[in-house]
Amino acid sequence: SGKRPFGFILVGGEKMEFVISCQGDALNKFWAIRVDYFNRETHWTDFEELVRRPVKDCFEISDQALLSLYGETAGNPYFTKLILMHLFDMMVARRDSYVTRREIEEATNRTLRNVKSNAFQHFWEDGIIEVGSKAEEKSINRRKLLLALAEVIRQRVPPTREYIKQAATKWGLSEYFVETELREFERRQVLAVKDDDIYRCKVRIFENWLV
């Protein structure tokens, strides 16, 4: 990688950070480019292209529809395309070419009714460096923590750290695990923290599916 005629691209998931941290001397010539969410401030044009360009000759998608779609997916391209697949089928069946916020909401509801857990699996499976039974145990406990969050939201109380801890004890999770994994979910952008202590899922459609 230090020779001018050569170039390498290493493509990986969330374990790449662990790989790089363990192989720092060998990989110090590489730099990371994170490809996950379209940031609204810096990548809005790219998000528009993702949604509008493939159907520019067929559909007119309003700005409000685009904003609504972004609100559901936080600019995650996978979930954006998941909703758009249902939107496309819906619009073709209706012979309708104009997409508004209302159509996005309907397509999102259709997605929620049909989506399976494997669509969200990477939220609790990725970034686990343990192997074997320990990896499976951590995955299960992460799912329990997410269920505890959903339970708090269903109760219509602020999903703060303390309320989540209380709900998580019913699933047999320790306070230490909850604290650690909440920070990890935040770092991995699965959860976002608002007003310092309110936890919500970054991707709204994932939160609605959980609840």
QUILIN-V378970 format. One record per run of one state. SS is the DSSP state (h for helix, s for strand, l for the rest). FROM is the first residue (numbers start at 1). LEN is the number of residues. Records with the same first field share a line. If there is no record, write none. Layout:
SS=FROM-LEN, FROM-LEN
This chain:
l=1-15, 23-1, 28-9, 38-6, 56-4, 62-1, 74-2, 95-3, 100-1, 115-2, 120-2, 126-6, 155-5, 170-5, 188-3, 195-3, 202-2, 211-1
h=16-7, 24-4, 44-12, 63-11, 77-18, 101-14, 117-3, 122-4, 132-23, 161-9, 175-13, 204-7
s=37-1, 60-2, 76-1, 98-2, 160-1, 191-4, 198-4
